């Protein structure tokens, strides 16, 4: 494992999005002594399987799992990220959006959200209006991280045995890190540091199926409320 390497990983099926994403990635300042590379996964069967494939190929200690439609606008992002990991070795996962407390029904938008991003999805304006709501704290511990960006300092297999689609891969991976004793956090910035161009169309056809899978697997462990 190369502890001076950062690998950015994305499941890609849209070259237009990916090209723009890569433009912003190319503008990031890489911390002194570190190297950064990009790893794109094409034709992934699911998000978990694609991320597992990439995780096992890369020798980087630090991995950033990124949606192809996320554009990091803060050039200092990697410097700030590595500072979080280096200051507290117990932090295993960092996100840009998440839930301080996962709701009992496991539906993340029903709970308190913390985030520092712009979103193009106008049905959820909270990410714009609340971007500085938690300005008194620089880092919040969370029970769920949004999959738009997940950075890790250790490798834990994504649960492709349970989540064979495109939902709950992120919330379940948060729980896997918590199971392993890692801290999971979302930093709080005074300004949005990325744009998530997720548009207006969401495919939630399999969402409830995987929500029930998630509840059966994780909602009886004491950390989380009784399932609904």
C-alpha positions in Angstrom: 0.0 0.0 0.0 1.4 3.4 -1.1 0.7 5.8 1.8 1.8 8.8 -0.4 -0.7 8.2 -3.2 -4.3 9.4 -3.7 -6.4 7.6 -6.2 -9.6 9.1 -7.5 -12.1 6.5 -8.7 -15.3 6.9 -10.7 -17.8 4.7 -12.4 -18.2 6.3 -15.8 -20.9 6.0 -18.4 -21.1 9.6 -19.7 -18.0 11.1 -21.3 -19.3 14.6 -21.3 -19.7 14.6 -17.5 -16.4 12.8 -17.0 -14.4 15.2 -19.2 -15.7 18.1 -17.1 -15.1 16.3 -13.9 -11.5 15.6 -15.0 -10.9 19.2 -15.9 -11.6 20.2 -12.3 -9.6 17.3 -10.9 -6.6 18.5 -13.0 -6.7 21.9 -11.3 -6.4 20.4 -7.8 -3.3 21.1 -5.8 -1.6 17.8 -4.8 0.0 17.8 -1.4 3.8 17.9 -1.4 5.2 14.5 -1.5 2.0 12.8 -2.7 1.0 11.6 -6.2 -2.5 11.5 -7.6 -4.0 9.3 -10.3 -7.4 8.7 -11.8 -9.1 5.3 -12.2 -12.3 5.1 -14.3 -14.5 2.0 -14.2 -16.6 1.4 -17.3 -19.7 -0.9 -17.6 -19.8 -1.6 -13.9 -22.6 -4.1 -12.9 -23.3 -2.0 -9.8 -21.7 0.8 -7.8 -20.4 -1.6 -5.2 -18.9 -4.0 -7.8 -17.3 -1.2 -9.7 -15.8 0.3 -6.6 -14.5 -3.1 -5.4 -12.9 -3.7 -8.8 -11.1 -0.3 -8.6 -10.1 -0.7 -4.9 -8.4 -4.0 -5.6 -6.5 -2.6 -8.6 -5.2 0.6 -6.9 -2.3 0.5 -4.4 -3.1 4.0 -3.1 -3.8 4.2 0.7 -6.1 7.2 0.1 -9.0 6.6 -2.3 -11.7 9.1 -3.4 -14.8 7.5 -4.8 -16.5 10.2 -6.9 -19.6 10.6 -9.0 -18.8 11.6 -12.6 -21.1 14.6 -12.3 -19.3 16.1 -9.3 -17.0 19.0 -10.0 -14.6 20.0 -7.2 -14.2 23.8 -7.4 -11.9 24.2 -4.4 -8.3 23.7 -5.6 -7.2 23.2 -2.0 -9.5 20.3 -1.5 -6.8 17.6 -1.4 -4.7 19.6 1.1 -7.7 20.0 3.4 -8.6 16.3 3.1 -5.2 15.0 3.9 -5.1 17.4 6.9 -8.2 15.7 8.3 -6.8 12.2 7.9 -3.4 13.2 9.3 -4.8 15.0 12.3 -6.9 12.1 13.4 -5.8 8.6 12.4 -9.2 7.2 13.6 -11.0 8.9 10.7 -11.5 6.3 8.1 -14.0 8.0 5.8 -14.7 11.6 4.8 -17.7 12.8 2.8 -18.9 16.1 1.5 -22.5 15.5 2.5 -24.1 13.2 5.1 -26.4 12.7 8.0 -25.5 13.4 11.6 -28.1 10.9 12.6 -29.5 8.3 10.2 -33.3 8.4 10.3 -35.2 5.3 11.6 -36.6 4.7 8.1 -33.0 4.9 6.6 -34.2 7.6 4.1 -31.4 10.1 4.3 -33.3 13.1 3.2 -35.6 12.7 6.2 -32.8 13.5 8.6 -30.5 16.3 9.5 -28.0 17.0 6.7 -24.6 18.6 6.8 -22.9 19.5 3.5 -20.8 22.1 1.7 -21.9 21.6 -2.0 -23.9 23.2 -4.7 -26.4 21.0 -6.4 -28.2 21.4 -9.7 -31.2 19.5 -8.4 -33.6 22.3 -7.7 -36.0 19.9 -5.8 -33.5 20.0 -2.9 -32.6 23.6 -2.4 -31.4 22.9 1.2 -27.9 22.3 0.0 -27.7 25.9 -1.1 -29.5 27.6 1.7 -27.9 25.7 4.6 -24.3 25.5 3.4 -23.1 27.5 6.4 -25.6 26.4 9.0 -23.1 24.5 11.1 -20.3 27.1 10.9 -19.4 26.7 14.6 -18.0 23.2 14.0 -15.3 22.4 11.4 -16.0 18.7 11.3 -19.2 16.8 12.0 -19.3 13.1 12.8 -22.0 11.3 10.8 -23.9 8.0 10.5 -24.3 8.2 6.7 -22.3 9.7 3.9 -23.7 10.7 0.5 -22.1 8.8 -2.3 -21.4 11.9 -4.4 -17.9 11.9 -2.9 -16.4 9.4 -0.4 -12.8 9.5 0.6 -11.2 6.7 2.6 -7.9 6.0 4.3 -8.3 2.2 4.5 -9.8 -0.5 2.3 -13.1 -2.2 3.3 -15.0 -4.2 0.7 -18.1 -2.7 -0.6 -21.1 -4.9 0.0 -21.8 -6.1 -3.5 -23.2 -9.3 -2.1 -26.2 -7.2 -0.8 -26.4 -4.1 -2.9 -26.4 -5.1 -6.6 -27.7 -1.9 -8.0 -27.1 1.8 -7.5 -28.8 2.6 -4.2 -27.6 2.3 -0.5 -24.0 1.5 -1.6 -22.9 4.6 0.2 -25.0 4.4 3.4 -24.0 0.7 3.8 -20.3 1.5 3.3 -20.6 4.1 6.1 -22.0 1.4 8.4 -19.2 -1.0 7.4 -16.6 1.6 8.5 -18.4 2.2 11.7 -18.6 -1.5 12.3 -14.8 -1.6 11.9 -14.3 1.2 14.5 -13.5 4.0 12.2 -14.8 7.6 12.5 -16.8 8.9 9.7 -17.0 12.7 9.2 -18.1 15.5 7.0 -16.1 18.7 7.1 -18.0 22.0 7.3 -16.8 24.8 5.1 -18.0 28.4 5.0 -18.6 28.0 1.2 -19.5 25.2 -1.1 -16.4 23.5 -2.4 -18.0 21.3 -5.2 -20.9 21.3 -7.6 -23.1 18.2 -8.0 -24.8 18.4 -11.4 -27.3 15.7 -10.7 -30.2 17.4 -12.5 -33.8 16.8 -11.9 -34.4 13.1 -12.8 -33.9 10.4 -10.1 -34.4 6.7 -10.7 -35.7 5.3 -7.5 -37.3 2.2 -8.9 -35.2 -0.1 -6.8 -34.7 2.3 -3.8 -37.2 0.7 -1.4 -35.9 -2.8 -2.3 -32.4 -1.9 -1.2 -33.7 0.1 1.8 -35.3 -3.0 3.1 -32.0 -4.9 2.6 -30.2 -2.2 4.4 -32.6 -2.2 7.4 -32.4 -6.0 7.8 -28.6 -5.9 7.7 -27.8 -2.9 9.8 -30.7 -1.6 11.9 -30.4 -3.9 14.8 -26.9 -3.0 15.9 -27.5 -0.5 18.7 -26.0 2.5 16.9 -29.1 2.9 14.8 -32.8 3.3 15.6 -35.4 0.6 15.2 -36.4 0.1 11.6 -39.5 1.3 9.9 
